[in-house]
Amino acid sequence: MMIMKQRKNTETISGMTENKDNGLLGFSLAGGILTLLGTGGIWTIGYFRQIAGDRLLGNCVLSFLGILLMFFCFWQEKTCGQLDYGNEKHPFRFVVCVAVGLLLPLACAFLPVGGWPFLPLFVMLASFSNADTGILSASVLLLMAVFLNADAIAQNVSGVFAMYFISGIFAVMLLQHLEKGFRIGLPLISIIVCLLVCETAALILTANARPEPELFVIPVANMVISSVLLIGFLKLFSSQVVYQYREIYLEINDTENQILTEFRQENRQDYMLCVHTAYFCERIGRQLGLDTDALKGAAYYHRLSPEKVEEVSRKFPPAVREILLDYNNRNKGVCKKETAVLLCADRVVSFMMYALQNKAGKKLEYEKITDALFEKMEQDGIFDRCNIEVVELRTMQRIFREEKLYYDFLH
């Protein structure tokens, strides 16, 4: 049996390694093709625009290295687990975004410098990787656009680059953490105003003429186009990435769904414990800025048997499955903050329910019980592998101490 188990583990590890190698091979192949196509586009347009040979060669070399750097940076961040929005599981989102983005410098070769829609590109690349990789990638593409545009070369090259660079970084920073609340009204207005100010400073104020209304036509048009593109992308991004599991969360967090209804009929006591645990998890999760939906979902199902959890959680969002898996391996110590909250809530609620059922007319001192439970968990080293901070543990402890009235409902 042990030999079979070891063989199975070896096959699993081998399969994971093979999948990882295949992913790297496919990503590298796509990156290499796009690098060659992008460099070829720079050469072709530069040749027909009669850019001097030495400058054209230098532009091609810099573009080639820049595109390679984009893909290298993405894969390095993926390997280190630093990507946002679960992008490590979908690397070809970034590849497709780069493929579309490579068309922009080629198109910008024929557009006035005040009309380049680079601001949405900064946000798109950062959303499908992370802020650092997105800024780097969009900056490389912006540099390629400057290489090809005759007006940018003839006019203020550094001003053109800085104009889009500053507004793009500003947009990425404001829209960096959409998963914590998709509120884009004020940030979007601020981003567009920043773009208009940058264009005014880089193009209009440096023009050798009096500022006339006609000079604002292209910047305002770019502002409108960038707004439309940015809103369209953010709407698509919210539905496909940020809120892709919204309907699933509504279903699994509904206490009247089929799974929880059957659980209530089979073991009402454990079901009620899960309901009360979910209440505390939701409240503490909001206080600590955690993934509240995933934490609440895990709380409803954590008292099911591991076999039942494995069966029902196949269609759960990955965040819920990770918390449940971490909870089922709690004897080794929990790893995630959400699991730490779930474990604390389960222990406090279960002990309070037991104490209330056996109090025999005694008045329970909830604060002392809470303090004793937290002291015991810390002594047992449950949080040693978890990155939860002491101040967060104390916040949890304070919330449990303050819920004296709620404990009366645990009979």
Secondary structure by P-SEA (a helix, b strand, c coil): caaaaaaaaaaaaaaaaaaaaaaaaaaaaaaaaaaaaaaaaaaaaaaaacccaaaaaaaaaaaaaaaaaaaaaaaaaaaaccccccccccaaaaaaaaaaaaaaaaaacccccccccaaaaaaaaaaaccaaaaaaaaaaaaaaaaaccaaaaaccaaaaaaaaaaaaaaaaaaacccccccccaaaaaaaaaaaaaaaaaccccccccccccccaaaaaaaaaaaaaaaaaaaaaaaacccccaaaaaaaaaccccaaaaaaaaacaaaaaaaaaaaaaaaaaaaaaccaaaaaaaaaacccccaaaaaaaaccccaaaaaaaaaaaacccccccaaaaaaaaaaaaaaaaaaaaacccccccaaaaaaaaaaaaaaaacccccccccaaaaaaaaaaaaaccccccccc
